[in-house]
Amino acid sequence: MTFEIAEPQTISMTTPDGVRLDADLWRPAAPGPFPVLLMRQPYGRAIASTVVWAHPAWYAAQGYIVVIQDVRGRGSSGGTFRLWQDEAADGKATLDWIGTLPDTTGKVGMYGFSYQASTQLLAAASGAKGLACLSPAMPAFDVYADMAYEGGAFRLHQSLLWGVQMAAENARRAGDDAAYAAFIAASRGLPLSAPVPERPPVLALLEKYGHYANWLAHPKPGPYWAAMSASAQLGACDLPMLHIGGWFDSLLTGTLGLWQHMAKSGAPQHLKIGPWTHLPWGRKVGERDFGAAAARGMDRVQLAWFDHWLKGAALPDEPAVELFEMGGDRWRGFSAWPEPAPTRCFLASDGLAANDTAAGTLAPSPASATCVDRLVFDPWRPTPSHGGHTGPVSGACDRAAIDARTDVATYTGPVLERALHLAGDVAAEIHVSADVPCFDLLVVLSDVAPDGKVWNLTQGIVRVENARSPARVAMRGVCAVLKPGHRLRLSLSAGAFPAFSVNPGTGHAPGIDAVAAQRILCLSIGSGAAAASSLLLPVVAE
């Protein structure tokens, strides 16, 4: 049953410390009572996560009172915005206030993605009453490890781009038109060519209006990050949650980290991961079309979740975990996150894996002789980022041209005679050293098609700061099938710019060294008997 919609209202509440928070309220033009859907977000409430979700009027037409609130210090709400730090207390106050609204059933669900997903988790962490369920899509569960740094490497492009965006709203609210214009200009042509690349010309403005400089100043986990991370605050929680992620989403590790945390609770948890980037959620992801199944109507999936927990409707008969299988272009069901015993593939080479894409191989057992491949990384022409989950171009992309570079070592498996299905976590253990005290190791798992295209599936990076070997690189989760005639490939490099900062090789934190101090480095990658580098695959049955 759908309803006509009443004219939206702007309503306000006051927090216990005296700050006014403004919200838009959408509701059916009919007598209730109705359950409430709440979104708390920092981008101006009129946006209402419509970059991925339907307009709140659509949800209201399905029989809900929908409240879209500007968080403290954003949009037209009062107070000072502090990244995630006030969302627990303000979320609790908002839920208490919603309990006083007329014509509601007293049941509340929260929704929204990205920042708006984390506001849900922090509200839940506050112990607020009235929450019946959540739908956190693509959260930064651990802000340090899911968003700012990855394997110790700084996510330059994403951190700077989002830092500029968040600072711009603070400048707008302050009436600083010149700063706002500078941020707009920076967002449309990200300044990455400063003497210190992590410190662009707008850094002084970023320090005044945003968080970006603080992210540079805290290159290790610690109290700064815990103060804004739901992972440090959520604790035991028994709320049902619908978790939504994307294989090429920059925050996929946040989705999976939250899922693993909540899987320990007794509350029902459902997980859906599509082939998507952070946004949008459609069939075309990067350079690849994943077919009609990838354009799944997630609004209807989310509505069914809310209808069950807030209205008592039956849930669709679906598995608790649904993963989109790339290559098969279908959804696969599992009872839990798949954790098959890892299947090892060992790297082998004749020493030319960085010079010839046919020289490096993957095999089920290590070669009898030890071999070393050497690749030289030159910061003058750093290995570029293309595809994956972060950087200017994300998603599934043909990386054949990048693999052909001599600063990338590739190891390719034999032509498959039958389909290879993968689902779960991927990792690599690489015997690697360098002629500098600190370096990055980026690994990419790809599907080499018969036509020569090389489609990236998942990747990982680690900053190596001592002589430990092998270096273990935790790659992101995956669900994919490689069809007969295809081949598996692992590609190794010393970085991917501008997705990640260029590691200067000095051991200093990002933002310290000028471009002129960046060192040319040589990576030595071992394979074979005494240095059995390997790839760990989650092979599952068809």
LUMRODREN-247624 format. One record per residue: residue in three letters; x, y, z of N, C-alpha, C in turn. Coordinates in steps of 0.2 Angstrom, whole numbers, plus 5000, padded with zeros to 4 digits. Layout:
<zados>
ALAXYZXYZXYZ;...
</zados>
This chain:
<zados>
MET500449945000500050005000500450065000;THR500350114996500750174995500250234997;PHE500550285000500150345002500350404998;GLU499850454998499950524996500450555001;ILE500850604999501350635004501150705006;ALA501150715012501050785015501650835013;GLU501450895013502050945012502550935017;PRO503250935015503750925020503750985025;GLN503950965031504051015036504751025039;THR504951085041505651085044505551095051;ILE505851045055505751045062506351055066;SER506351075072507051085076506951055082;MET507551035085507551015092508251045095;THR508251035102508851065105509151015109;THR509851005109510250955112510250975120;PRO510450935124510550945131511051005132;ASP511551015128511951075129511751135125;GLY511151135123510851195120510951205112;VAL511151155109511251165101510651145098;ARG510451195093509851175089510051135083;LEU509651085082509751035076509151035072;ASP509251055065508651055061508550995056;ALA507950985055507850925051507250935046;ASP507150895041506550895036506250835038;LEU505550845039505150785040504650775034;TRP504650715032504150695027503750635030;ARG503050645028502650595031502050585026;PRO501650525027501050515023500550565025;ALA500150585020499550625021498950585023;ALA499050555029498550505031498650495039;PRO498050485042498150475049498650415051;GLY499050415056499450365058499150315063;PRO499650285067500350305068500750265063;PHE501350295062501850265057502550255061;PRO502950205059503650205061504050265058;VAL504650275061505050325059505750295056;LEU505950335050506550315047506950385048;LEU507550375051508050435053508650435049;MET508850485046509550495044509850555046;ARG510450545049510850605051511450615047;GLN511550675044512050675039512350755038;PRO512950755036513350815036513350855030;TYR513050845025513150865018512550915016;GLY512150935021511550975019510950925018;ARG510450935022509950885023509550875016;ALA509550925012509150915006509450865001;ILE510050845002510350794998510150725000;ALA510050715007509750655009509950585006;SER510650585005510950525002510650504996;THR510350544992510050534986510550514980;VAL511150514982511650494977511650414976;VAL511350384981511250314981510550284983;TRP510250324987509550304990509050344986;ALA508450324986507850354984507750414988;HIS507350464985507150524989506750504995;PRO506850545001506450525007505650525006;ALA505450565001504750564999504450494997;TRP504950454994504750384992504650344998;TYR505150345003505050305009504450325012;ALA504250395013503650415016503050385013;ALA503050385006502450355003502350285004;GLN502850245007502850175009502550165016;GLY502350225019502050215026502550235031;TYR503050285030503450295036503550375037;ILE503650395043503850465044504650465043;VAL504850505039505550505037505850575040;VAL506350575044506750625047507450635044;ILE507550685041508250695038508550755042;GLN509050745046509350795050510050815048;ASP510150885049510850905048511150895055;VAL511750865055512150855061512350925063;ARG512650925069512850985073513351015068;GLY513251085067513751125064513751115056;ARG513251085053513251075046512551095044;GLY512451105037511751135035511551195039;SER510951195041510751245045510751235053;SER510951175055511051165062511551205065;GLY511451215072511851265076512451215078;GLY512951255082513551225084514051215080;THR514651185082515251175079515351105077;PHE515451095070515551025068516250995070;ARG516250935073516850905074516750835072;LEU517150815067517150755063516950695068;TRP516350665067516050605071516050615079;GLN516350665081516450665089515850685093;ASP515350715090514750725093514150685091;GLU514250635087513750595084513350545089;ALA513750525094513450475099512950515103;ALA513250575106512750605111512150645107;ASP512350665101511750705097511350655094;GLY511550595093511150535090510650515096;LYS510950505102510450485107509950545109;ALA510150605109509650665110509150665104;THR509350655098508850655093508350595093;LEU508550535095508150475096507650495102;ASP507950525107507450545113506950585110;TRP507150635106506650685104506150655099;ILE506350605095505950575090505350535094;GLY505550515100505050485104504550525106;THR504650595106504050635108503650665102;LEU503850645096503450665090502750635090;PRO502250665088501550645087501550595082;ASP501050545082500850505077501350455075;THR501750435079502250385078502150315082;THR502350265079502250195083502750185088;GLY503250225089503850225094504350175091;LYS504350155085504850115082505250155077;VAL505950155078506350195073506850145070;GLY506950155064507550135060507950185057;MET508650175057509050225054509350205048;TYR509450245043509750225036510250285034;GLY510550275029511050315026511750285024;PHE512150305020512750275018513350325020;SER513950295020514550325022514550365028;TYR514650425029514650465035513950445039;GLN513450445035512750435038512650365041;ALA513150315038513150255041513450255048;SER513950295048514350295055513950335060;THR513450385058513050415063512550365066;GLN512350315062511950265065512250225070;LEU512950205069513250155073513450195080;LEU513650265079513750295085513150315089;ALA512550325086511950325090511750265094;ALA511950205090511850145094512250135099;ALA512950155098513450155104513250195110;SER512850245109512650285115512150255119;GLY511850195117511350165121510650195121;ALA510550235115509950265114509350215114;LYS508750235117508150195117507750215110;GLY507350165108506950175103507150145096;LEU507850135095508050105089507850035089;ALA507550015083507349945082507849905077;CYS508149945072508549915067508949965064;LEU509549945060509949995057510049965050;SER510250015045510449995038511050035036;PRO511650015039512250055038512550025032;ALA512550075027512850055020513550085020;MET514050055019514750075017515050125023;PRO515050095029515350145034516150135035;ALA516350195037517050185040517050165047;PHE517050105048517050075055517650095059;ASP518250085056518850115059519150165055;VAL519050225056519150285052519950285050;TYR520350265054521050255052521150205047;ALA520950145048521150085044520650075038;ASP520050105038519550095033519550155028;MET519850215030519750275026520350315025;ALA520750325030521350375030521950345027;TYR522150285031522750245029522550175028;GLU522950145023522850075022523450035022;GLY523549985026524149955027524749995029;GLY524550055032525050105034525150155029;ALA524950145023525050195017524450245017;PHE524650315016524150365016523750365010;ARG523050365010522650375004522650445002;LEU523050464998523150534997522550564993;HIS522350534987521850564983521150564987;GLN520950514990520350514993520350564999;SER520850555003520950595009520850675008;LEU521250695002521250765001520650784998;LEU520350744993519750764990519150774995;TRP519050725000518550725005518750785010;GLY519350795011519550845016519350915013;VAL519450925007519250985003518450995004;GLN518150935002517350945002517150965009;MET517350925015517150945021517351015024;ALA517951035022518151105024517751155020;ALA517451145014517151195010516451215014;GLU516151165017515451175020515651225026;ASN516151205030516351255036516451325033;ALA516851325028516951395025516351435023;ARG515851395020515251425018514851455024;ARG514851405029514451435035514851495038;ALA515451495038515851555041515751615036;GLY515451615030515451665026516051685022;ASP516551635022517151655019517151625012;ASP516851675007516751655000517351644997;ALA517951674998518551664995518851594996;ALA518751575003519051505004518551455001;TYR517951465001517451414998517651414990;ALA517751464987517951464980518651424979;ALA519051434984519751394983519651324984;PHE519151304988519051234989518651204983;ILE518151244980517851214974518351204969;ALA518851254968519351254963519751194964;ALA519951174970520351124972520051054970;SER519351054972519050994971518950974963;ARG518951024959518851014952519551004948;GLY520051014952520750994949521250984955;LEU521250924958521550914964522250934964;PRO522550974968523151004968523650944971;LEU524050914966524450854968525150874967;SER525350934964526050944962526350994966;ALA526251004973526551044977527251024979;PRO527651064981528351034983528350984988;VAL527850984993527650924997526950904995;PRO526950844991526250834988525650824992;GLU525750804999525250805003525050865006;ARG525450915005525250985008525151035002;PRO524551034999524451074994524351154995;PRO524351194990524251264992523651284996;VAL523151244996522551265001522651235008;LEU523251215009523351175016523151225022;ALA523351295021523251335027522451345028;LEU522051345022521351345023521051285025;LEU521351225023521151165026521351155034;GLU521851185036521951185043521451225047;LYS521251285044520751325047520051295047;TYR519851265042519151245041519051165041;GLY519551125041519451055041519951015045;HIS519850945043520250895047520850875044;TYR520950885037521450855033522150855036;ALA522350915039523050925042523050875048;ASN522550865052522550825057522650745055;TRP522350725050522450665047523250655045;LEU523550705042524250695041524650685047;ALA524450725053524850735059524750665063;HIS524350625061524250565065524250495061;PRO524850485059524950425054524950355057;LYS524850355063524750285067524150285070;PRO523850225072523250215076523350245083;GLY522850265086522850295093522250335095;PRO522250365100521650395103521350445099;TYR521750485094521450525090520850495085;TRP521050435083520650395078520050365082;ALA520250335088519750305092519150355094;ALA519250415095518750465097518250475091;MET518350455085517950465080517650395077;SER517950345079517850275076517250235080;ALA516750215076516250165079516550105082;SER517150085078517450015081517650025088;ALA517850085090518150085097517550105102;GLN516950115099516450135104515750095104;LEU515750055099515050015098514949965103;GLY515449925105515449875110514949825108;ALA514649795113514049745112513449775110;CYS513149755105512549785102512149725099;ASP511449735101511049675099510549705093;LEU510649755090510249775085510249745078;PRO509749725075509749695068510049745063;MET510449725059510749775054510749745047;LEU510649785042510649765035511349805033;HIS511849765031512549785029512549785022;ILE512749845019512749845012513449875010;GLY513849845005514449865003514549854996;GLY515149864993515349864986516049834986;TRP516149794981516849764980517349814978;PHE517149874975517649924973517449984978;ASP517149984983517050034988517650044992;SER517850114993518450124997518350105004;LEU517750095006517650075013517350005014;LEU517549965009517349895010517549865016;THR518149875019518449845025518049875031;GLY517749925030517249955036516649915036;THR516349895030515749855030515949785033;LEU516449755031516649685033516849685040;GLY517149745042517349745049516749745054;LEU516249795052515649795056515249735056;TRP515249695050514849635049515149585054;GLN515849575054516149535058516049545066;HIS516049615067515949635074515149615076;MET514749625072514049615073513849535073;ALA514249505069514049425068514149395075;LYS514449425080514549395086513949405091;SER513549455089512949465093512349415091;GLY511849415095511349375094510749395089;ALA510849465087510349495083510449475075;PRO509949465071510049445064510449505060;GLN510849475056511249525052511249495045;HIS511149545040511149525033511649565030;LEU511949535025512549565021512449565014;LYS512449625010512349625003513049665000;ILE513349624996513949664993513849654985;GLY513849714982513749724975514449734972;PRO514449744965515149754962515349824962;TRP514949864966514949944965515549974968;THR515650034966516150084969515750124975;HIS516050174978515650204984514950234981;LEU515050254975514350284972514550294964;PRO514050274960513350254961513350174962;TRP512750144962512750074963512350054957;GLY512650044951512350014945512749964942;ARG512549944936512849894932513549904929;LYS513649974928514249994924514750014930;VAL515249984931515749994937516450004934;GLY516650064933517250084930517150064923;GLU517550024920517550014913517149944911;ARG516849914916516549854915515849854916;ASP515449814912514749814913514549744916;PHE514349744922514149684926513449654925;GLY513149684920512449654918511849684923;ALA511249664921510649684924510649664931;ALA510949614933510849594940511249634945;ALA511749674942512149724946511749784948;ALA511249794944510849854945510249834950;ARG510349804955509849774960509549834963;GLY508849834964508549894967508649884975;MET509149914977509349914984508849954989;ASP508450004986507950034990507349984992;ARG507249934987506749884989506949834994;VAL507649824993507949774998507949805005;GLN508049875005508049905012507349915014;LEU506949935010506249935012505949875015;ALA506149815012505949755015506149745022;TRP506849765023507149755030506749795035;PHE506649865033506249905038505549875039;ASP505149855033504549835034504449775039;HIS505049735039505049675044505149695051;TRP505649735052505749755059505349815062;LEU505049855058504649905060503949895059;LYS503749855055503049845054502749765054;GLY503249725055503049655056502949615050;ALA503149635044503049605038503549545038;ALA503449495034503949445033504549465029;LEU505149435031505749455027505649405020;PRO505949435015506049395009506449335011;ASP506349275007506649215009507349215005;GLU507849245008508549265005509049235010;PRO509649215008510149205012510449265016;ALA510749245022510949305026511549345023;VAL511949305019512449345015512349335008;GLU512349385004512249384997512849424994;LEU513249394990513849424987513749424979;PHE513849474976513849474968514549444966;GLU514449394962514949364959515249394952;MET515749424952516049454946516249404942;GLY516149414935516249364930515649324929;GLY515349294934514749264933514149304933;ASP514249374935513749424935513049394938;ARG513149374944512549344947512649354955;TRP512149344959512149354966512149284969;ARG512649274973512749204976512549214984;GLY512249164986512049164993512449114998;PHE512549145004512949105009512649115016;SER512749065020512449075027512849125031;ALA513549135029513949175033514549195028;TRP514949245030515449265026515949205025;PRO516049185018516449125017517149125019;GLU517349075023518049065025518349005023;PRO518448985017518748925015519448925017;ALA519748865018520448855019520848885013;PRO521348925014521648955008522048905004;THR521948924998522348884992522948924990;ARG523548894991524148934989524348924982;CYS524548984979524848984973525549014973;PHE526048984971526749014972526949044966;LEU527349104968527649144962528249104960;ALA528349114953528949084950529149134945;SER529849134943530049184938530749164935;ASP530949194930531649184927532049244929;GLY531749294933532049354934531849414930;LEU531349404926531149454921530449474922;ALA530149454928529449464929529249544928;ALA529749584929529549654928529649684921;ASN529949644917530149664910529649624905;ASP529349574907528949534902528449504906;THR527749514904527249494907527149414907;ALA527549384903527449314902528049274906;ALA528449314909529049284913528849254920;GLY528449294923528249274930527649224930;THR527649174934527049124934526749114941;LEU526249084941525949054947525848984947;ALA526048944952526048874952525748844958;PRO525548784958525248754965525848734970;SER526448734968527048724972527648764971;PRO528048784975528648824974529148794969;ALA529448834965529948814961530548784965;SER530948744962531448714966532048754967;ALA532148804962532648854963532448924965;THR532848954969532649024971532749074965;CYS532349124964532449174959532249244962;VAL532549294960532449364962532249404956;ASP531649434957531449484952531649554955;ARG531849604951532049664953531649714949;LEU531349764952530949814949531149884952;VAL531249934947531450004950530850044950;PHE530750084955530250124956530550194956;ASP530350234951530550304950530050354952;PRO530150394957529550444959529450494954;TRP529950504949529750554943529250534939;ARG529150464938528550434935528250374939;PRO527950394944527750344949527250294945;THR527150234948526650184945526050214946;PRO525550224941524950254942524450214945;SER523950244948523350204950522850204944;HIS522450154943521950144938521550094940;GLY520850104942520450054944520550044952;GLY520149994954520149974961519650014965;HIS519850024972519350064976519550134978;THR520150154976520250224978520750254972;GLY520650324972521050354966520550384962;PRO520850424957520350464952519950424948;VAL520150364946519750314942519650254946;SER519050234948518950174952518550124949;GLY518450064952518050014949518449964945;ALA518149924941518449874937518749904930;CYS519349904929519649934924520249884921;ASP520349894914520849854911521549884913;ARG521949844916522549864918523149834914;ALA522949814908523549784904524049824903;ALA523949894902524449944900524949954907;ILE524649954913525049964919525449904920;ASP525149844919525549774920526149774915;ALA526149804910526649804905527249854907;ARG527149894912527649944914528249904917;THR528849924917529349894920529449904928;ASP529049944930529049954938528449914941;VAL528149864937527649814939527949744938;ALA527949704943528149634941527449594941;THR527349554936526749514935526849434936;TYR526449404939526449324939525749304937;THR525749264932525149244929525049164929;GLY524549144931524349074931524249044924;PRO524148974923524048944917523348954915;VAL523148944909522548944906522048894910;LEU521548924912521048874916520648834911;GLU520648764913520248724910519548714912;ARG519448734919518748734921518748804926;ALA518148814927517948884931518348884938;LEU518548934940518848944947518448994950;HIS518048974956517649014960518049034966;LEU517949104967518349134973517749164977;ALA517849164984517349194988517649204995;GLY517849264998518149275004518749315004;ASP519149305009519749355010520349325006;VAL520749375003521249354999521949395002;ALA522449355002523049385005523649365001;ALA524249395001524849374998525449375003;GLU525849335003526449335007527049335003;ILE527449395003527949404998528549415001;HIS529049374999529749385001530049444997;VAL530149505001530349564997530749605001;SER531249644998531649685002531749744997;ALA532149794999532249854995532949884998;ASP533149934994533749974995533650034999;VAL533050045002532850105006532550075013;PRO532550115018532350085024531550075025;CYS531250105020530450105021530250105013;PHE529750065012529450055005528750035006;ASP528350045001527650015000527649954995;LEU527249904997527149854992526349844991;LEU526249854984525549854982525449794978;VAL524949754979524749694976524049694973;VAL523949674967523349674963523249604961;LEU522649574962522349514959521949524953;SER522049494948521649514942521449444938;ASP520949454933520749404929520949424922;VAL521449384919521649394912521249364907;ALA520849404903520349374899520749344892;PRO520449304888520749284882520849334877;ASP520449394878520649444873521149494875;GLY521549474881522049514883521949564888;LYS521249584889521049624894521249594901;VAL521449644906521649624913521149654918;TRP520649624920520149654925520349644932;ASN520549694935520649694942520049674946;LEU520249624951519749594956519749624963;THR520349624966520449654972521249674973;GLN521349704978522049734979522149744987;GLY522849754988523049774995523749804995;ILE523849845000524449875001524749875008;VAL525449875009525649875015526349915015;ARG526449955020527049995021527549955025;VAL528049935022528549895025529149935028;GLU529149935035529649985038530249945042;ASN530249875041530849845044530949785039;ALA531449745041531649695037531249625037;ARG530649635040530249565041530149535034;SER530149475033529949445027529749375029;PRO529249345026528849385020528449435023;ALA528249485018527749535020527149515018;ARG526649515023525949485022525549545020;VAL525249545015524749595012524049565012;ALA523649595017522949585017522649615011;MET522349575007521949605001521249615003;ARG520849645000520149655001519749594999;GLY519149585002518749525000518549524993;VAL518349464991518149464984517649404983;CYS517249404978516849354975516849354968;ALA517149304964517249314957517349244954;VAL517149234948517349174945517749184939;LEU518249144938518749154932518549094927;LYS518249104921517949054917518549014913;PRO518348964911518848924907519148964901;GLY519748964900520149004895520449064898;HIS520249084904520549144908521149124912;ARG521449174914522049164919522049204925;LEU522349184930522449224936523049264936;ARG523049324938523749364939523749404945;LEU524449404948524549444953525149494951;SER524949554952525449614950525649644956;LEU526349654956526649694962527049754960;SER526949804964527249864962527449904969;ALA527749954969527949994975527550054976;GLY526950054973526450104975525950114969;ALA525450164970524950174965524750254966;PHE525050294962524950364963524450394958;PRO523950434960523950474967523450434972;ALA523250374971522850344976523150344982;PHE523850334982524250334988524850374988;SER525050404993525650444993526250404990;VAL526650444987527250414985527650404991;ASN527850344993528350324999529050354997;PRO529250405001529950434999530550395000;GLY530350335004530950295005531350315011;THR531150365015531550395020531350365027;GLY530750335027530450315033530050365037;HIS530050425034529650475037528850475036;ALA528450505040527750505039527550545033;PRO526950525030526750565024526750645026;GLY526950685021526850755022527450785025;ILE528050745026528650775029529150795023;ASP529250745018529750755013529550785007;ALA529950835005529750864998529850814992;VAL529550834987529650784981530450774979;ALA530850824980531550824979531850764983;ALA531550754989531850704993531650634992;GLN531150624988530950554986531450514982;ARG531550454984532150414982531950364977;ILE532350354972532250304967532450234971;LEU532050184971532150124975532050064970;CYS532450014973532449944969532149894974;LEU531549864972531249814975531549744973;SER531649704977531949634976531349584978;ILE531049544974530549504975530749434974;GLY530749394980530949324979530449274978;SER530649224974530149164973530549104973;GLY530249044974530548984973530748954980;ALA531148904981531348864987531448904993;ALA531948954993532148984999531749045000;ALA531349064995530949124996530249114993;ALA529849074996529249044992528649094993;SER528749154989528149204989527549164987;SER526949184990526349154988525749194988;LEU525249174985524549204985524049154988;LEU523649184993523249144996522549154994;LEU522149104991521549114988520949084991;PRO520349114991519749084995519349044989;VAL519648984988519248944982518648914985;VAL518048914982517448884984517148844978;ALA516648804980516348764975515848804971;GLU515648784965515248814961514548824964;
</zados>
